[in-house]
Amino acid sequence: MLRRSLPALATLGLLISAAASAQTDFVPVTDAMLEHPAPGDWLHWRRTQDGWAFSPLTEISARNVKNLKQVWTKPMGSGPQEATPLVYNGVMYLPNRGDFIQAFDGATGNLRWEYHRVFPQGMQGGTNRSLAIWGTTLIDAGGDNQIYAVDARTGKLVWETPVHAPQVRAHATAGPIIAGGKVITGRQCQPDATFEGCVVTAHDAATGKELWRFHTIARPGEPNGDSWGDVPLDQRWHVGTWMVPSYDPALKRIYVGTSVTIPAPKFQLGGIDKQHLYHNSTLALDLETGKLAWYYQHLVDHWDLDHPFERILVDTAVAPDRSEVAWINPRLKPGEKRKVVTGIPGKTGIVYTLDRETGEFLWARPTIFQNVVARIDGDTGAVIEDPDRIYTHKDQTIIVCPGMNGGKNWPAGAYSPRTNAMYMPMQNQCMTARTQDDKRDPKLVYGLEQKQILTPGMTTQGTIWAVSATTGKVLWKREQRAGVMSMMATAGGLIFGGDVGGNFTAYDEKTGEVLWQANVGSPISGYPVSFAVDGKQYVAVTTGSSGVYTNSKTFAPEAVPQKTDSAVFVFALP
């Protein structure tokens, strides 16, 4: 059994029960509850299946948030943490690195139980960003390539099902989404995982039985299989889906984003004129069958500018403002209402809005400085990359903006129906990158030797953009030295977000004015949530190290703490 450092609460092996007995008042979570969570619950990674990260709670508001106080905190496991608590009926379920799960009383922080997964010899679990809940179970995608469920009342293992053999490097870095009783999850898919490792899967939430799997790399002889040219199947690598999908229950479709290929420069992989589907795309998959309904490719990626991040589903009027929005579908009727999938899906920082029924391109606009996309054809939606930024041979050095750590990365944005706006955590950074050996080799990973730099002319790394989902106009923007992290919106007129300087901040949703701030002494790394216990509203967030923190130590060393303790912090009004 692999031993690792854990908090004092979790040193006794597989399972420690801290509850005198199992909950007797536990009401099983249904599909209907997941589609419409109770106001005080946080049942998904972004609370709801549409990816909004919006809490309808109003007790904490712009008027009184200045009085917010820390009410409890608990340590988490060692190592990088990017966790999202789930909260159901007053109980917080907290994922830790290495598939270590804790259950706390949401109001007091009292421990109820812990589950510590045991990995095969020589393996250790990695980042665990989120969990899912269904029935009486918590469901997770394990670092050992298992989908597994534990009893939400006791922490005892209920079932587990392999997706791949444990040694296949196609592990999940985020939990599933539950949709229609199915557990939907993707894989990060390292190069030596090969074609077989790059999948999105559906499993029965009650039993763990696999129902379907979709390969994110097109096979030779199948639709879009020729988009890789003559690259053999066993050398088609690394089209991962390493963040949580979104779900539309009316259309019964899953929306998931994909990553770059390996190597990234396409001259090393079939040619710069190939699409290499389905990398850097939004995929719309049928819930029942896993079949592809449509795809949209955001970028033919030569630089590791992945597009696997959150997809926000909104029903909205679509009226892009031509004074700010660069690329618009000419067939749009201004103000017509559409079901859209929107947000910033990739590292370029470009906002894309697509029709989620058909995949039709509607509009797009840049945010932070980028130099890889020259234009987008509004009529077809085709993305045209800047030819001066495309690698054509080895030992070629190009300044690329943003860099491979992203203008946008896994820190997630939020959407508020009060303002019909998206609030996005962004980073001002570029890279100087040189192509390595032109032979395909999984050990070279991305095929680039790179150095991260601040965007030329900028002195700040972090920036928050508030963008209208209807018009694409920028409502407000805030710049700061340290990198910014995930956001949450509330019906109290607030936007909560953290940064790697340890600041947890409440902003006015309409202006971006800072209304409250607390420094917790360690980088904010997780995803904020809000919940209620006995009618009282709480706000929670987790801390720990991350890639954004590492960059900020270089770009803004005076703005970040030296310690990176991992913990969960919970706040409420007196």
C-alpha positions, 0 to 999 in steps of 0.5 A: 500500500502506498503511503502518503502525507495526510492531515492528522484526521486521515492517517488510519487507512482506507476509511475512518468513520467519525459519525456515530451512525449513518444518516437516517434522514438522508433523502436520495438525490434524484435526476429532477433534483440535479436538474433543479437543485434546492437553493441551499444545495451545491450538487454539481461542480458548477452547482447546476448542469448548465455550468453557471456557478450561480447561487440563488441565495440572497442573505449575503448581499452587496449591502452586508457582505462587508460583515462576512467572517470566517466561521470554520476551516479544516486542513486538506491533504498535501500537494496541489489542491483544486477542489470543489466542495459539494453540499447537500442537505447541510453536509459538505463533501470535499474531494482531496488530492489522491481520491481522499474524500471528507464529509463535514457538517456544513455549519460547524466543520465537524467531521462525519467520515473520511474515505481514503482510496488505496491505489495499486502498488507504485501508483498515486492519485493526482488532482481531484477537482470535483465529485458528483452525487446521485441517489445515496452515493458520491461518485468519482473518477479515480486516479486509478482509472476506476469510476467508483461510488461511496455511500454519502452517509458513511463513506463506504465503497459501494461499487467500482468499475474500470475504464482502463487498466490502472497503468494506462496514463489516461486518468481523470483530473475532474469528477463526473457530471450525472445526467439522466442517471448516467455518470459522464466523465472524460480523460486527460489522456497522456501520449502513451495512453494511445488512441484507446485512452482518449475517451468520454464514457457513460456508466450507470449511476446505480451499478457502474455498468458501462453504457457507451464510450466515445473516442475523441480521436477520429479513426482512419476510414471513419468520418473525419478520420482523414483529418489526420492525414496518413498518421497511423492510429497508434500515433494519434495521441492526446485528445483529452477531455479533462474538465467536467462536461455540461448537460442540456436535459431538454436536448439530452445532450452532453457538451464537452471540450477537448485538448491539443494533440501531442506533439502540438506543432502539426508539421510533426503530425500529419501536416499543418493543413490537417484538422486532426479531429476532434482536438480543440473542439466542442463536442455535442454528444447524445446522452443515450448513445454517445453518438456525435451530434455536432462538433465545432473546432475552435483552433487548429492548435500548434502551440498547446492552447487547449480548449477543454474548459467549462461550457456555459449553457444559456437561453438568451437573446443574441445581439452582438455589438459590432463596435466590440465583437470582431466576428459575427454570423451575417445570418443572425437576426439581431435580438433573436433568442437562441439556446447557446453554448458560450464562454471562454472554452480555451487558452486563447481567451476568445469568447465563443457563442454557438447554437447548442442545437446545431453547433452553428457559429454565432459570434466570437470576440477576443479578451486578453491579447492573443496573436494566434487567431487572425480572424474567424469567418462569420459565415462558416465559423472557420477559424483562420490561424495567423500563418506567421505563428505556425511552426513549419520546421524544427529549431524555430522560435516564435513568440506566442500569446497567450502561452501554453499555461493559458490566458484562460485555463482550468480556473472557471468562470461564472454566469449570472442570470441577473446581469446575463453576463459571464465573469472570467478569470484570465491571465496576461501571459505569453511564451517564447517557444522553440520547436524540438526534434521533428520526430514524433516521440511521446517523451517530448510531449508537446514538441516545444521548449518554452519560457513563459513571459508576461504579455509585452507591455503588461505589468499585471498577470491577473485580470477579470473580464465581465462580458455580456452574453447577449451583446459581447460587450465588456461590462467591466474589467479588473487587472491585478499583479497576482493571478486570479482563480475561479469565480462564483456569482450569487443572487445577492449581486456578488461575484466571488473569486480568489487569487494566488495571493491568498485573497478571497474577494467579493465584487459588485456584479455590475461594476467590479468594485471590491466590496469585501476581501479576506486574505487566508494566507495561502493561494486560493486554488479551488472553486468557490461555492455557496450553500445554506444550513438551516436557512443561513448562507455560507460561502466556501473555498479551498487553498493550495498550490497550482500552476497559476501560483507557480507563474505568479511566483515568477511574474509577481513574487511580492504578491504571493505567499510563500506557504501553500497550505491546503485547507477549506475555508468557510465564511458567513455573516455574524 
